[in-house]
């Protein structure tokens, strides 16, 4: 498998982060969220913001976890490409 494209990397990271957010919170509890992913020159940057007014402290922890999950998903994407 060839190296993932920048677009595939960004999409994989964003989907992983969003998936984790909604695994931790009911969609109705999340007032707003934003997942920003950039991948330039081999550097992945993931920023996650969650506005969950009923559980604001936990929202910060989930945002951090979502960013880590996004990075792990990209690592797995590259590992799969290397195995091919």
N, C-alpha and C positions, 0 to 999 in steps of 0.2 A: 504494500500500500504506500503510495507517495505521501510525503509530508503533508499534513493538513494545511489548507489555505488559511489566510488570516481571517476570512469570513467564517470558515468552519470553527476556528478557535473561539472567536467572539460569540458565535451562536451557541456553541457547546457550553461555554462559561455562563452565559446569560440564562440558558434553560436550566442549568444545574442550580444556579442561585435562586431563580424563581420557584423551582420545584421544592427546594428546601423551605423557602418562606411559607409556602402553602401547605407543606407537610407539618409545620409547627403552628401555624395560625389558620383559623377558619377565614375564608376569604372575606366574610362579612365583618370580621374584626379589624381588618386592615383598611384604614382610611385611604392611604396612599403608599406607594412604594416606588423606588427607582433603582434600577440596576444599570450601572454604567460600566462598560467593558471596553478597553482598548488593548490592542496587540500590535505593537510597532517595534521593529528591529529585534524581534524575539523576546520582547518584554511584555508580560501580561500585567495589566492594571485593572483591578476590580473594585468598584465602590458600590456599596449597597446602603440604601436608606429605606427605613420602614417607619411609617407613621401608624402605630397601633395604640391609640389613646388609652385603652383600657389596661394596657400592659406595657407601658413605655420602657421600663427598665429591661424587661425581657426582650423587647424589640431590638435594643442595641446589641444584646448578646446574640440574637438570631441573625442580625445583619452581619456580624463578624463571622458567625458560623457559615452563613450563606456565601460570603466571600471566599472562605477557605474551601468550601465545597466546590465552588466554581474553579478554583485553582487546581484542586485534585482531579476534577473532571477533565481539565485540559492536560494535566500530566498523563492521565490514562489514555487520552486521545493520541498523544505523541508516543506513548509506550506501545499502543496497538499498531501504530504506523511503523515503528522500529522492528516489531515482530514479524512483519510481512516480508 
